[in-house]
Amino acid sequence: MKSIYLFVLFCFFACSVSAEGNGDKITGSQLKPNISVSTGKNDAINCNKSITGYIISVSTGYKGNKNWLAFTIKNKSGQSWFWAAHLNNTDAGKSLLSTAIFAASSGQKIYAECDNNNYITSLWVGPDAW
């Protein structure tokens, strides 16, 4: 019985994800050489510090940059895709990726906060997200 409790405890520790500080954040100067596609500023939706809606797709990687995250968000204004502000090989990026996958698969509402470059920095999911 004790071994079952230890196994469950191990699973909790192995599955936990913690977000790191701004040290893992991508800066605009790092993006310019790697990505030549707009971040959705000219599409139907502009983030404007926050956005609400539903995640309809999640993608990782772009033209050989395997650690980039992008989300397609749809709301009453239309749909557009946005880059995540954290790479998926960081704790913050893993947290954003798992939250986005849950939101896309469950169909629940999301509330996302964005930085000045329209990159998603935080993602909240649930019926009371907005």
Secondary structure, DSSP 4 states (H G I P E B T S, - for coil): -HHHHHHHHHHHHHH------GGGBPPHHHHTTT--S--STTSS---TTEEEEEEEEEEEEETTEEEEEEEEEEETTEEEEEEBSB-TTSHHHHHHHHHHHHHHHHT--EEEEE-TTS-EEEEEESTT--
